[in-house]
Amino acid sequence: MDLRISAELWKPLSDFDKGKIEGIMLASKVMEHGDKIIPDESIPASATKDVKTFGLGIPILDDAVKAACQAACAAAAASAAGSCSGLAPVAAAACYALAGAAHEECRRRC
């Protein structure tokens, strides 16, 4: 899976911060080994998702399996966001954006 993030947020980060963020994404299961983080020039830094909720208000769906999948996506993204809060502000912003991108990709695959 490719996770796209604003190049404006990602490129300035040190390799150390990028590694910490990738570790957070792997540990919270929003990303798997072999997945790629892709800096994307077409995504503005201001296009980050709401990192406080990650869409946790999942509507009632006819398909219970899809609802369970989407709930798991939201839980993993929320876990990642919680871990992001311990990073320096610039790294945290990139971490939150990546967690949001992973959440959206996960939900898309449900």
URFENRA-V961023 format. One record per residue. N is the residue number from 1. RES is the residue in three letters. SS is DSSP state (@ for helix, = for strand, . for the rest). Layout:
# URFENRA-V961023
n=N res=RES ss=SS
n=N res=RES ss=SS
This chain:
# URFENRA-V961023
n=1 res=MET ss=.
n=2 res=ASP ss==
n=3 res=LEU ss==
n=4 res=ARG ss==
n=5 res=ILE ss==
n=6 res=SER ss==
n=7 res=ALA ss=@
n=8 res=GLU ss=@
n=9 res=LEU ss=@
n=10 res=TRP ss=@
n=11 res=LYS ss=.
n=12 res=PRO ss=.
n=13 res=LEU ss=.
n=14 res=SER ss=.
n=15 res=ASP ss=@
n=16 res=PHE ss=@
n=17 res=ASP ss=@
n=18 res=LYS ss=@
n=19 res=GLY ss=@
n=20 res=LYS ss=@
n=21 res=ILE ss=@
n=22 res=GLU ss=@
n=23 res=GLY ss=@
n=24 res=ILE ss=@
n=25 res=MET ss=@
n=26 res=LEU ss=@
n=27 res=ALA ss=@
n=28 res=SER ss=.
n=29 res=LYS ss=.
n=30 res=VAL ss=.
n=31 res=MET ss=.
n=32 res=GLU ss=.
n=33 res=HIS ss=.
n=34 res=GLY ss=.
n=35 res=ASP ss=.
n=36 res=LYS ss==
n=37 res=ILE ss==
n=38 res=ILE ss==
n=39 res=PRO ss==
n=40 res=ASP ss==
n=41 res=GLU ss=.
n=42 res=SER ss=.
n=43 res=ILE ss=.
n=44 res=PRO ss=.
n=45 res=ALA ss=@
n=46 res=SER ss=@
n=47 res=ALA ss=@
n=48 res=THR ss=.
n=49 res=LYS ss=.
n=50 res=ASP ss=.
n=51 res=VAL ss=.
n=52 res=LYS ss=.
n=53 res=THR ss=.
n=54 res=PHE ss=.
n=55 res=GLY ss=.
n=56 res=LEU ss=.
n=57 res=GLY ss=.
n=58 res=ILE ss=.
n=59 res=PRO ss=.
n=60 res=ILE ss=.
n=61 res=LEU ss=.
n=62 res=ASP ss=.
n=63 res=ASP ss=.
n=64 res=ALA ss=@
n=65 res=VAL ss=@
n=66 res=LYS ss=@
n=67 res=ALA ss=@
n=68 res=ALA ss=@
n=69 res=CYS ss=@
n=70 res=GLN ss=@
n=71 res=ALA ss=@
n=72 res=ALA ss=@
n=73 res=CYS ss=@
n=74 res=ALA ss=@
n=75 res=ALA ss=@
n=76 res=ALA ss=@
n=77 res=ALA ss=@
n=78 res=ALA ss=@
n=79 res=SER ss=@
n=80 res=ALA ss=@
n=81 res=ALA ss=@
n=82 res=GLY ss=@
n=83 res=SER ss=@
n=84 res=CYS ss=@
n=85 res=SER ss=.
n=86 res=GLY ss=.
n=87 res=LEU ss=.
n=88 res=ALA ss=.
n=89 res=PRO ss=@
n=90 res=VAL ss=@
n=91 res=ALA ss=@
n=92 res=ALA ss=@
n=93 res=ALA ss=@
n=94 res=ALA ss=@
n=95 res=CYS ss=@
n=96 res=TYR ss=@
n=97 res=ALA ss=@
n=98 res=LEU ss=@
n=99 res=ALA ss=@
n=100 res=GLY ss=@
n=101 res=ALA ss=@
n=102 res=ALA ss=@
n=103 res=HIS ss=@
n=104 res=GLU ss=@
n=105 res=GLU ss=@
n=106 res=CYS ss=@
n=107 res=ARG ss=@
n=108 res=ARG ss=@
n=109 res=ARG ss=@
n=110 res=CYS ss=.
